[in-house]
Amino acid sequence: MNETMSFPKPYWVLSEAEDTQTAFVVILVSMSANDVVVKSAQQLFDENNIDIDSINTLSDKQAIEFFISTTTQGAWQIFQKLLLLVSNADADVFVLPMAGRKKRLLICDMDSTIVQTETLDDIAASIGIGEQVSEITARAMRGELDFRKALDERVSLLKGVSETLFDEIAQEVQINFGANELINLAQKHGLRTVLVSGGFEPIVKVVAANLGFDHYVCNKAEIANGKLTGKVLEPIVGAESKLNVLKEEAKQSMFTLEQACTVGDGANDLPMLQAAGIGFAYKGKPLVRAGTPYQINSSNLTSILLVMGITVL
């Protein structure tokens, strides 16, 4: 297997002149306990003359860790080949150095990441314009529309809607599988957790409180006499501000960006995914999947814990 997939290089890939032998962990998460994928991965190690130092089975045999020693360039090549290997299998794969494996900051997008849907679309659907708004949302998340313009356009369509609708949606929103465990165990292991969203505060604050996030950052809709005016208050939370939240949180806590982990699905998440030590595309849009090698396409949010070496019960 000589093919590889092309992604931006992780921070840990050194130049050939600086490269050294390094301890790495390869985490293979196979939701169907796919022995064929495991054997194919082992064959790939053999073909590339990489010895497996040890193997550890996790989470009822749905995940397996391979501990290897190779150069950073070698690990990067293996990572890309493994991504190609699992692209047509019910599995996800992650490669990272053992040094610095545990992170100290976790920043999560909300819509279609921590929760199952786009909550602005849910609001629109409840008043009969769901299809119109969801089409704009989908194009924005794919990076086809400017996020700010798309947000303004969608919110303008909600002019006159009662603010109580936010509360109704907040009570009905469905959390993605693994989200509760992710935040609970991340905090137990000392990570600061932040929810950052292009969604609106009445919903975001409920999700943040229910899951126990340390902090949240989100948009605020202008409201007059209990109804939406169709405008969004400044500052707008979009791609640039999500990146700035990452940088500010790291700075205030005296963490490096390499000690941060981020997760999101849309184009407005990509800058913070690429700036963090590990940025996960969670069932990401094509542009996002192309922008990071760390991808959760088949498994669930608890894979983030496995990557950081945190035991999932």
Phi, psi and omega in degrees: 000103183258350182287151172224166175254147186259119178223162169300141182289139172296162183299335188276356179281117181268162175292159181301324181293329183261353191293143178221165175292131186221149176278128180235157170240137175247120180252120178249117180251112182241106186293343178252018181050051188283099181296331180297319179296317179299314180295322178294322177296317178297321177296321179296320176300315181298316182297333181257016176055041178250119179280139175271115181289320178196165181228138180227128180264136184232162167048062177054041176068011177274351178220147180220138177254131171251126177258121185229164173235126180198177175284164178294325177295318179296318179296322180295319177297317179297317180303312182295322178292323177293323177298322177293321180299317185270358185299333179246020180237162180275066186204157173234153180222144182220140178230133176200159179292149176294322178293125180078019181298316179283133179260169184241350182221131178235119179242126186240135165290159181259295188295129180064012175235287176283322174251161191285334188236177170270111190293332176294324175295322179298319178298314180297319181298326182290343178246014171089011179237029184300315183296319181297315182285320182295330177294319177295316179301312182300318180293321178294318181291335176276356180083015182273341180233149173299130186299316183297314180296320179294322178295312180301319181295317181291316182292327179299331180286348181261007181304130178093353179286141180293139179296340179295341179296327176302315181296321179296316179294321180300324180283338184261347187299139182259130181277140178292149181300131178094348184294315179301314181294321179302307184290319181299309183285327177300315180292322178298334179261017169088010178277142170277134184242131183228132174258121181235127191215146171278359177281189189250150193304318182302332178269314184299319183292328178290314178298316180299317181291318182295324180269344177088027176300148177289330188201156174220153176224132184200180177275161177230129178275143175286133182230135177224128180055038176078009181231151177291136178273350183091010180238156178249135180284146173282153356279150180276135176268105177228204184300312183294318182289328175296318176298318180295325176299315177303311183295318181291319178298317178295318181295313183295326181267001181060041173258154170274160176298331178293340179269007181254150175233134179232157178213137180191176185235339190251171182300329180285354175266342190302316179302319180286331176294318183283337182275336182281162176305314173228123177241113184269130168272111180267107183045050191287160172293158185309317180299323182285319178297326179285345187263356178207139178282345181273105189227134173250097182252331185244327184268205183230186187295341178291346176299331177299320178295317181299320179299322180277003178079021179263125183293129177261123184282000000 
